[in-house]
Amino acid sequence: MRNWPLKTRLVFWTVLVGGFSVALFGWVAVESLKSKLRHQLDTTLRNEAESVFDGIEKLGHPMDWGDPAEVAGLFSKVISLYSFQIEQPPRKIVYRSRALGNSLLPKGPDGVAITAALSDTDTARVLQITRGTLQVRVAMDIGPFTAWEKTMWWTYAIILPLALACLAGGARWLYGKALKPVDDIVDAAEHITAERLDQRLPVTGNHDEIGHLTAVLNRMIDRLQRSFEQARRFSADASHELKTPLTIIRGELEIALRSGELPHAVERTMLDLLDETGRLVHIVEGLLLLSQADAGKFPVGAETIALTELIEELAEDIEILGDRLEIGVALELERSVRVKGSPQFLRQLVLNLFDNAIKYNRQSGMIRCRLSTAGGMAVFRIANTGAEIPAAARERVFDRFFRVESSRARSDVSAGGQGLGLSIAREIVRAHGGTLTVEPSEPGWVVFQFTMPFRDPARGDAAGKLPPA
């Protein structure tokens, strides 16, 4: 039930509580009516029994039960629905209604009505009153009341499901109408991303809980937008300001090394500094590129690039590196796959993926690349042998500066990355209208896949939909 939608849970609990309430109300109503009717019947039985004693007292002499005329006079006002049985000690029945036939009214507590079965089919309510030596029992068949009770229960059994169905339909409509603003908020929130923080949730204009929630969330998005813009400006400004002095330092180091006048120890230190400066320049350039992507100003080109040839060209360099590390490279490339974009960034994208496949491969491992087209999209899959990416880290591998545990990298090769390669690769793919994902794979393999719209040479345009530049 925890996985049910809120609307479904509300309808379920409404029907459950409503059904229980209706059933309880029906039970209480029927039982109350039964109790009231039973009380009225017992009162009537008591009055009828008392009327027999009153009639005998009015005679002024002992009752002659053998005289039919006298007996008929006594019971002249008795309703035929009631049956009488009169006894005098020692348990001698002096009168019995014809309606009883061969049945005898059972003995019960004096003055207290009981329900008794007179036969297999007849059930009666019996009341006994004793005065002196005379004992009167009066009874009435309660078959019609029993039939009425069964009819009532069957009626409830039929009406209850219909009532619950109507209640469920009404509750679904009502909750759907009440939660419509929440659905609108959810739909709007799904479209608010880091690139679209200027969008806001729809305001209902009502001063209720949902209206208050919307206002609070919009104010929260305002704060997030300001914070995000400040962080983005800082990243862009810092990267831009650092790029120039680092370039100068790098140039000065290269000039000093080319002079040939440095002692060997100093020259070695300068080479290390040059390598570290190169790494810093690479980080700064990556941060600057990511800040441009955050601002929606990624410089996507409009050239037509032969993706097949680009991958083949880069794969030759990777094969050379793979031979040195005993890593094989297998290509399965569909011919004439072309895409629209920037050759510089597409080259960087493929290189980043190849670089990742080399760093996190195993000794004497394998890299498999496949390029194909499907549904108007170019699909490139690159798989490498090595330790699998944990399920919890598969989404985070594209986060900036995030790196999976170092045990995935080979001990003989320095991973040396800064955790920006896959982030940059994803932004490049996004800017070209595609997606980059970690795909499920067989054990011992890691698979990355990117898709982007390909350009159909026969049509002269992109087969897939490209985002606005």
N, C-alpha and C positions, 0 to 999 in steps of 0.2 A: 504493500500500500504506500510505502514511502516514495516509491518511484512513480506513483500516479500523479497526473497533473492536478494542480490545486482545485480547478473547477470540478474535476471528477470526484476528488475527495469531499468537497463541500456537498455535492449532490448525494454522494453515498451516505454521509452522516445525516444529511437532512432527511433522506428517505428512511434511514435506520431509526432516527429519533422520532420522526413523524409516524412511521409505521407502528413503533412501540406505543406512542401516545394514543393513536387511533384505536389500536387493539386494547389497550388498557381502558380507554374511555368506553369502548363497546362492552367489555367485560363488566365494568362497574355499572353501566347503564342497565344491562340485562339482569345482573344480580340484584340491583336495587329494585327494579320493577318486579322481579320474582319475589323478593322479600315483601314488597308492598302488597302484591296480590295474595301471597300466602297469609299475611296478617289479616287482610280483609276476609279471606275465606275462613280462617280460624275464628274470627269474630262472628261471622255469620253462623258457623257451626255451633258456637257457644250459645248464640241467641236462639237457634232452633231447639237445642237441648233444653234451654231454660223455658222455652214456650211449652214444652211437654209437661214439665213440672208445674208451670202456672195453670195449665189446663186441668190437670188432675186436682189441684187445690181448689179450683173454682167449682168442681163437681159437688163438693161438700160431703161426699161419702167415698168409701174405698172404691177404687176402680175395678170394674168387673171386666177383665180382659177376655172373658168368654162371650161377652155381649157384643156382636158385630156393630150394632147401631151405636153403642156407646164409644167403641173404639173409633168408628168412622167420624163421629162428632169431634172426638179429640184431635184427630189428624186432618180435619176438613180444611185447615188453613196451611198445611205443610206443603211446600213446593215439591213437585215430583222429582226434582234433581237430587234430593237428599234421601238417603236410606237410613232407617232406624232399626235398632235392635235393643229391646228392653228386657232386662233380667230382674228377677227377685230371688233372694237366697232360698235355697242353696243352689245357686247358678241355674235357676230355672228360667228359660226364655219364655216370656209371656207374650211377646210381640216381635215380629220381624217383617220388614218390608218385603213385598213380593219381588222388588228389583234385585234383592240379594240372591234370589234363587237358592242354591244349596250352599252358598258361601256364608261364612260366619265372620262378623267383625271382630278383629283381635282386641284383646284386653291391653290397655295401656295406662300410663300414669293418669291419675284423676285430674281433669282440668287442663291437660296438656295435649295438644293435637299431635298426631304422629302420621307418618306416611307408611302405608302398608299395601302389600300386593294381595289382592283378593283372589286372583287367579293368574294364569300365565299371561293373560293379556290385559287384565284390569288392575289399575293401581288407584287407591283412594286415600283421601285425607280423612283420618278418623279422630273423633274427640269423644272422650268419656267423662260423664259427670255422675256422681253418686250422692243421693240424699236418702238418709235413713236406710230402708231396705230396698230402695228402688235404684237401679243403675241403668242409665240411658247412654247409648252409643249412637252417634250420628255420623254419617260419612257422606262424602261426595266424590264422584269419579274425577280424577285430575288428568285423565287422558288428553282432553283438549289443551290443558295448560302445558303438558309435556310436548305435545305436537307443536304448540306455539313456540316453545323454547327451542326446539330443534330447527324450526323454520327461521327463527331469529339468528341462530348460529350459522346456518347455511347461508343466510343473507349476508352476514358479516364476512363469511369466508369468500363469497363472490365479490362483494363490494371492496374488501380490503385491497386485493391486488390491483383492481381498477383505480382505487384512490391513490395507491402508491405510484402507479404508472403516471397518473396525472400530476402527482406531487413531484416526481422525478422530472417530467417534462417542464413543469412550471419552474422548478428550481434551476434547471439547466438554462432556461431562457433568462431567468432573473439574474443568475450569477454571471451568465455571459454578458448581459447588459451592464451589470455592476463592475465586472472586471475588464470591460472593453478599454477603459483608459489605461489599465495595467498592460494589456496586450499592445496598445499603441506605444507605451513607454518602452516595452521590451523591443519592439520592432525598431524604434528610433535608436535605442541604446546599442543595438547590434551594428548599426552603421557608424557609430562614433568610434573612430580609431585615432591613433597618434597623429595621423595625417589629417584627420577631420575633427579636431577638437573644437573647431568653431561652431559645430552643430550643437543644438540643444534639444532636450526632451520637450515634447508637446505639452503646453500648459492647458489644463482643462478649464480654468477660470472658476472652478468651484472651490469654496473654502472648506474642503473636507480633508480627510486623512490623505487621500491620493493627491489632491492639490498641494498639500503641505509637503508630501514626499517628493513630488516633482520639483518644487521650488528648492528644497534642500539639495537634491541631486544636481540640479542646474548650477547652484552655487558651488557645489563640490567640483563640478566640471570646470567652472570658471577658475577656481584655484589651481586645478591640475593644468589647465591651459597656460596660466601665467607661469607656473613652475616649469612646465615643459619648455615653454618658449625661452625662459631664462637659461635653462640647462642647454638648450640647443644653441642659443646665441653664444653662451660661454664656450661650448665645444667648438663651434665654428670660428669664433674670434681667437681662441687659444691656439687652435690648429693653424689658422692663417698667420698669426703672429709668430708661432714657433717655426713655421716652415722656412722663413727667410734666414733667421740666424743659424738654423741647422744646415741649410744649404751653404751658407758662408763658411761655417766650421768645416763642413765636408770638403769644400773646395780648398781651404787653407791646408787641411791635412793632406790632400792629394798633391798639392804643390810642394809641401815640405818633403813628402816621400819621393817625389820625382827629382828633387834636388841632388840626391845621392850623397849628401854631406852629413847625414845623421849616423851616429854610432849604432851598432847593431842592436843593442838593448833598447835604445830609444826608438829605433825604427820599428822594432817589434811591438813596443807599446803603442806607437802611432798607428800601426796596422790594426791593433785591437780596438783603438779608439775609432778608427774609420769604420770598422765593422759595426760597432755599437751605434755610431752616428747614423749609419745606413739603416739600422733597425729603427732608430727613432724617427728618421725621415719617413720610413715605410708606415710606421704607426700613425704619424701625423697626417700623411696623405690618406690613410684609411679612415681616420676620424673625420677629416674634412669631407671625404666622399659620403660618409654616413650622415653627417650633418646636413649635406645638400639633399640627401634622400629624405631625411626627416622634414625638411622644409618644402618637400615636393618640387625641388628644383634639380632633380637628377638629370644630368646632361645626356639624354638618350639621342642618338643620331638617327638619321633616316635613310642610311645606306642599305643596300641589299648585300648581305654577306652570305657567302657560300659556307654554310656551317660544316658541311661534310669535309671540305678541303681544309678548313681551319682546324678541325679536330685531328685530321690526319697529319697535318704539319706539326702540331704540338705533340702528338703521340710519338713522333720520331725522336724528339728530344727526351721524352719520358722513357722511351725504350732504351736509349743510351744510358740514362741513369739507372734504369731497371736492370740492365746487364751487369752493371757494377755491383748492384745490391742483390743480384740473382732473383729479380722479380720479373716475371713474364707479363707481357701486355698483349691482349687479344682484342681485335677490333671487329665489329660487325656493323658497318655503316651503310645506311641507305644512300644511294647516289642522289646528287642534285637537290639536297635539302637546303633551302635558302630561307633566311629570316631577315627581318628589317630591324636595324638598330645601329649600335656603335661597335665597330670592329675592335676598338681598344678595350672596351669593357667586356665584350664577349670573349676576347682572348683572355682577359684577366679572370673571367668566370671559369672557363675550362681549366686554366692553369691552377686556380685555387682548388678545384675538385681533384685534379691530378696530384697536386702537392699533398692534399689531405690523404689521398689513397696511398701515396708513397710513405708518408710519415707514420701512418697507423697500420701498415702492412706487417706481415711477419717475414722472417728470413726465408728466402726461396718461395715467396708467395706469388700471387697472381692478381692481375688487374684485368677486368673484362669491361669493355665499353660497347654500348649498342645505341645506334641512332636510327630512329624510325619516325614515321608520321602516322597520326591517327586522329580522326575527327577535326582536321584543320589545324592540328598542333604538331610541332616538332617535339619528339620525346627522346631525351638523352638519359641513358642509365649507365652509371659507372659503379662497378662492384669490386671490392677488394677483399682479399682474405685477411683475417686478423680477428682480434677480440671484438665481440659484439658490443654495440652501444646499449647500456642498460635502458630498460623501458622508461624509467623515470627521467632519463636524460635526453631522450630522443627529440623532444620539443625544445629543450633548452640548448641544444648544440648550436642553434642559430642565434642565441643571445650573445651580445657583445661581451668580450673578455671571459666568456664561459669556456672552460676546458674540462673534458671528461678526465677521469683519473689518469695519471701519467703512465700507469701500467699498460695502457693500450698502445703506447708508442714503443717502438723497438729500442732495445738497450744500446744498439750499435749506431743509432742515428739520432741526432738531437732533434727533438720536435721543434724547438726554437720558435714556435708561433706565439702570437699574442692573443689568440682567441678572437680575431677579427675576420679571418679568412672566410668562414662560412656565413658570417653576418653580411659581409660585403657581397658575397656570391648571391645570397638571397635578395638583397636590395637590387642587384643588377638584373636578376630574373624578374622581379616584380616590376621594375621600370620598363622591361620589355614585354609586359603583359602576361607573364607566366607565373609558375609556382615552382618552388624547390622544396623537396620533402625527403625524409628518411623513409625508405620503403621496407616492408617486411621481407625477410630473406631466410635462406636455409642456414643452419648453424655453421658458424665459422666464417660467415661472410657479412659484409656491411655494404648496403646499397643506397646510393643517393640518386635521385631522379629530378630532372627539371624539364618542364614543358613550356613552350612559348609558341605563339602563332607563326606558322611558316608561310613563306611567300611562294605562291603557285606560279611557276614560270609561264604556264599556258594562259593564265588570266592576267598576269602582270601585276597582281596585287596580293596583299596578305590574305591567306585563306582564313585565318582566325581573326578575332577582333582585337585591335590594338588600342591601348589606352591613349588619351590625348597627351601629346608631348609637352 
